[in-house]
Amino acid sequence: MGTEVNAIRIEKNGGPEVLQWVSIPLAAPADNEVCVRHKAIGLNFIDIYFRDGLYPNPLPHGLGFEASGIVEAVGKDVHHVKVGDRVAYGQGPLGAYAEARNIPADRVVRLPEGISFEEGAAIMLKGLTVQYLLRQVYDLKKGDTVLFHAAAGGVGSLACQWANAMGVRVIGTASSAEKTQMAKDNGAWATINYSTEDVVQRVRELTDGAMVPVLYDGVGKATWETSLKCLRPRGLLVSFGNASGAVTGVNLGVLAQHGSLYVTRPILASFVPTLETMQAAADDLFAQILQGNIKVDIGQRFPLRDVAKAHEALASRKTVGSTILTLE
């Protein structure tokens, strides 16, 4: 096969200015690999972590973990997809910011006809994240009340919809009246504008003093202490992201002080380690979309070549819903 494709690469860590539009070689897929010609690419906060070096990776390298497209070629021993299939992935190695790429076959799932390429690119990483958060990390039951930070963001907006379909009451936090309204529109039971309201006090009022049994925190450093105070004794803090910076220097004794709390720092890869687990999680996600329980909200589109602008918008919290990168 052997050809050249345009892609985004970085040679050093730093701000959006380190993102370079370059031509790179694309070899034929190796055994157990699939070559995907991208139709749309997803943008996520983890991309920024790898760009700025919070998550170190040998340089130079590409960015991006999720995309959708058409299978262009398959390597030996690949049987679940074939050339011409519509596919998506949300847990690939770095490098989705490209016109086409090779990816391990066990990360690739077929995209149902009822879901568009843009929806597939916007939903996979965030949607699979919500799947493991709501379905696997904690045994949520109908009638439970939980708190979800950044409820108007890409992950939060999906979580509100999915939880609502499960009969779970979400208290969603957001930074503005506009974003709290978005969370309500997506099915949040109650919202808290953390710019103007005391989050802990509002949670106490909303739960009649009981506080919540589980709290989902993708913000990190800025919300860590508040999150602990919102949990009931023996509650679980699910710290799944670092949008405001990593949580560091934690004295585990603080968990005892707040009532024998539990904390987990999960990542998606631990919950979809095989093709079978990946397919099962994706099928669960796709079913929610096809049943109308989840609407994929694509708030912004940027051409792949202009990804630096997309990173700036995401980091400055000027985005709503999901953001995708388009290919001309």
Beta strands, then each sheet from edge to edge (+ up, - down):
strand 1: 3-10
strand 2: 20-26
strand 3: 33-42
strand 4: 61-62
strand 5: 67-74
strand 6: 86-89
strand 7: 100-104
strand 8: 108-110
strand 9: 145-148
strand 10: 169-174
strand 11: 190-193
strand 12: 212-217
strand 13: 231-239
strand 14: 262-264
strand 15: 298-303
strand 16: 322-326
sheet 1: 2+ 1- 4+
sheet 2: 7+ 3- 5+ 6- 8+
sheet 3: 7+ 3- 16+ 15+
sheet 4: 11+ 10+ 9+ 12+ 13+ 14+
end
